[in-house]
Each structure stands twice: as C-alpha cells, then as structure tokens.
Amino acid sequence: MASTSNLRLRRSEAQLHALAGVEREIRINDPNGRRKYLQDFSQAFRSYESVIDRQQLNQSVRGADTILIGDYHALPSAQRFAAILLEELANDRQWDASFAKSQDKLGTLADEALAEHLNRKTKPLDIDKL
C-alpha cells in the first residue's frame, strides 16, 4: 500500500505536470515573449488543493450563485472552455426554469389521466399497434 508521503509526491508531480502543460500553451500563444501572463499564472497558481474532474466542476458551478472566471488572454483554449461552461450552465438553468414552470401543468395532466383510468375510460397500450 502506498504511503501518505508517496501519495502526496505523486499528486504533486501530477499537479506540476498539469501546470507545465498550461505554461507551455501560454508560451506558444504568446509569441512576443511577454512574460506577464506567465508571471501572473505562476503567482495565481503557486499551490492548490486538488485537481477536479469535469463532473465535479459542473456540480460546483451549478450550485454557485456567482461564478468568477480568470481569463488568460494568451490562452485561447481557456477562453473557449469558459465560454462552453457558461453556455452549458445557461442551458441547464433554462431547462430547470422551464421544468419548474410546468410542474402544475404536469400535476393536472397526471390527475386527469388517473381519473380517466379510474373511470375506465382508458385502454391498455399495445406497443405493436403504434
């Protein structure tokens, strides 16, 4: 079984690897050699608690009242990711709002269907005849 220090070491190596990849992408997309983005990035991400997957991110974002997004202009993929994330969130909230508005209507329709069934005004559905 791996010791706690070995797990910390592996997690730290994974974090460093992830940061190195982002730094490389910033350098590629910042051809004028402006180091400000790299300096800002290094300062902002000196350490962090953990890496989360997309599902964990989505859960956190959906539960938030306010979302702050850091944007590195020299990193187009970061901008695309943020735009996609916000678009998905807006679509989810639109569906949630539409569904919430339809609850009364769905309840009424369910009551009507049950009443028709109890009054023997319904017949079994034959899937083969659809």
C-alpha positions, 0 to 999 in steps of 0.5 A, spaced: 500 500 500 502 506 498 504 511 503 501 518 505 508 521 503 508 517 496 501 519 495 502 526 496 509 526 491 505 523 486 499 528 486 504 533 486 508 531 480 501 530 477 499 537 479 506 540 476 505 536 470 498 539 469 501 546 470 507 545 465 502 543 460 498 550 461 505 554 461 507 551 455 500 553 451 501 560 454 508 560 451 506 558 444 500 563 444 504 568 446 509 569 441 512 576 443 515 573 449 511 577 454 512 574 460 506 577 464 501 572 463 506 567 465 508 571 471 501 572 473 499 564 472 505 562 476 503 567 482 495 565 481 497 558 481 503 557 486 499 551 490 492 548 490 488 543 493 486 538 488 485 537 481 477 536 479 474 532 474 469 535 469 463 532 473 465 535 479 466 542 476 459 542 473 456 540 480 460 546 483 458 551 478 451 549 478 450 550 485 454 557 485 450 563 485 456 567 482 461 564 478 468 568 477 472 566 471 480 568 470 481 569 463 488 568 460 488 572 454 494 568 451 490 562 452 485 561 447 483 554 449 481 557 456 477 562 453 473 557 449 472 552 455 469 558 459 465 560 454 462 552 453 461 552 461 457 558 461 453 556 455 452 549 458 450 552 465 445 557 461 442 551 458 441 547 464 438 553 468 433 554 462 431 547 462 430 547 470 426 554 469 422 551 464 421 544 468 419 548 474 414 552 470 410 546 468 410 542 474 402 544 475 401 543 468 404 536 469 400 535 476 393 536 472 395 532 466 397 526 471 390 527 475 386 527 469 389 521 466 388 517 473 381 519 473 380 517 466 383 510 468 379 510 474 373 511 470 375 506 465 375 510 460 382 508 458 385 502 454 391 498 455 397 500 450 399 495 445 406 497 443 405 493 436 399 497 434 403 504 434 
